[in-house]
Amino acid sequence: MTNLKRPRDVNQLAKLIVDIATGEVEDVRPDDGKNPNAVALGRLGGLKGGKARAAKLTPERRKEIAVNAAKKRWEKK
């Protein structure tokens, strides 16, 4: 059981896929050091964060944010 990094070369990747499919190499996901429960909680907060923030903003504040964003997009660099 080895922890293999996926090759970027198409031919090497194809060889690795064949090796995994034939059982010559066991496919193991690398441990990225993150707690899966913490990742799930972070994603949950990220999914609802924008909608919750928009619901709290007044229409005037939303317009102010939009105007500032448009100015930044169009200003010369």
C-alpha positions as a Markdown table, in Angstrom:
| # | Residue | x | y | z |
|---|---|---|---|---|
| 1 | Met | 0.0 | 0.0 | 0.0 |
| 2 | Thr | 1.7 | 3.1 | -1.2 |
| 3 | Asn | 0.7 | 6.8 | -1.2 |
| 4 | Leu | 1.1 | 7.7 | -4.9 |
| 5 | Lys | 1.0 | 11.2 | -6.3 |
| 6 | Arg | -0.9 | 11.4 | -9.5 |
| 7 | Pro | 1.4 | 12.0 | -12.5 |
| 8 | Arg | 0.8 | 15.0 | -14.7 |
| 9 | Asp | 1.9 | 13.2 | -17.8 |
| 10 | Val | -1.1 | 11.6 | -19.6 |
| 11 | Asn | 0.8 | 8.3 | -20.4 |
| 12 | Gln | 2.1 | 7.9 | -16.9 |
| 13 | Leu | -1.4 | 8.6 | -15.5 |
| 14 | Ala | -2.9 | 6.0 | -17.9 |
| 15 | Lys | -0.3 | 3.4 | -16.7 |
| 16 | Leu | -1.1 | 4.2 | -13.1 |
| 17 | Ile | -4.8 | 3.7 | -13.8 |
| 18 | Val | -4.2 | 0.3 | -15.4 |
| 19 | Asp | -2.0 | -0.7 | -12.5 |
| 20 | Ile | -4.7 | 0.2 | -10.0 |
| 21 | Ala | -7.4 | -1.6 | -12.1 |
| 22 | Thr | -5.3 | -4.7 | -12.4 |
| 23 | Gly | -4.5 | -4.7 | -8.7 |
| 24 | Glu | -0.7 | -4.2 | -9.1 |
| 25 | Val | -0.9 | -1.0 | -7.1 |
| 26 | Glu | -3.5 | -0.2 | -4.4 |
| 27 | Asp | -5.2 | 3.2 | -4.8 |
| 28 | Val | -4.8 | 5.2 | -1.5 |
| 29 | Arg | -5.9 | 8.8 | -1.1 |
| 30 | Pro | -3.2 | 11.0 | 0.4 |
| 31 | Asp | -3.9 | 12.3 | 3.9 |
| 32 | Asp | -4.0 | 16.1 | 3.6 |
| 33 | Gly | -3.9 | 16.5 | 7.4 |
| 34 | Lys | -7.3 | 18.0 | 7.6 |
| 35 | Asn | -10.0 | 16.9 | 9.9 |
| 36 | Pro | -13.0 | 15.8 | 7.7 |
| 37 | Asn | -15.5 | 17.0 | 10.3 |
| 38 | Ala | -14.0 | 20.5 | 10.4 |
| 39 | Val | -13.9 | 20.6 | 6.6 |
| 40 | Ala | -17.6 | 19.7 | 6.5 |
| 41 | Leu | -18.5 | 22.4 | 9.0 |
| 42 | Gly | -16.5 | 25.0 | 7.1 |
| 43 | Arg | -18.2 | 24.1 | 3.9 |
| 44 | Leu | -21.6 | 24.3 | 5.5 |
| 45 | Gly | -20.9 | 27.8 | 6.8 |
| 46 | Gly | -19.5 | 28.8 | 3.4 |
| 47 | Leu | -22.6 | 27.6 | 1.6 |
| 48 | Lys | -25.0 | 29.7 | 3.8 |
| 49 | Gly | -22.8 | 32.6 | 4.5 |
| 50 | Gly | -23.4 | 34.7 | 1.5 |
| 51 | Lys | -27.2 | 34.3 | 1.6 |
| 52 | Ala | -27.3 | 35.1 | 5.3 |
| 53 | Arg | -25.1 | 38.2 | 4.8 |
| 54 | Ala | -27.3 | 39.4 | 1.9 |
| 55 | Ala | -30.5 | 38.9 | 4.0 |
| 56 | Lys | -29.1 | 41.2 | 6.7 |
| 57 | Leu | -28.0 | 44.0 | 4.4 |
| 58 | Thr | -30.4 | 46.9 | 3.8 |
| 59 | Pro | -31.2 | 47.8 | 0.2 |
| 60 | Glu | -29.2 | 51.0 | 0.6 |
| 61 | Arg | -26.1 | 49.2 | 1.8 |
| 62 | Arg | -26.4 | 46.6 | -1.0 |
| 63 | Lys | -26.5 | 49.5 | -3.5 |
| 64 | Glu | -23.5 | 51.2 | -1.9 |
| 65 | Ile | -21.5 | 48.0 | -2.1 |
| 66 | Ala | -22.5 | 47.5 | -5.8 |
| 67 | Val | -21.6 | 51.1 | -6.7 |
| 68 | Asn | -18.2 | 50.7 | -5.0 |
| 69 | Ala | -17.5 | 47.4 | -6.8 |
| 70 | Ala | -18.5 | 48.9 | -10.2 |
| 71 | Lys | -16.1 | 51.9 | -9.6 |
| 72 | Lys | -13.3 | 49.5 | -8.8 |
| 73 | Arg | -13.9 | 47.5 | -11.9 |
| 74 | Trp | -13.9 | 50.5 | -14.2 |
| 75 | Glu | -11.1 | 52.6 | -12.7 |
| 76 | Lys | -7.9 | 52.9 | -14.7 |
| 77 | Lys | -4.9 | 50.9 | -13.6 |
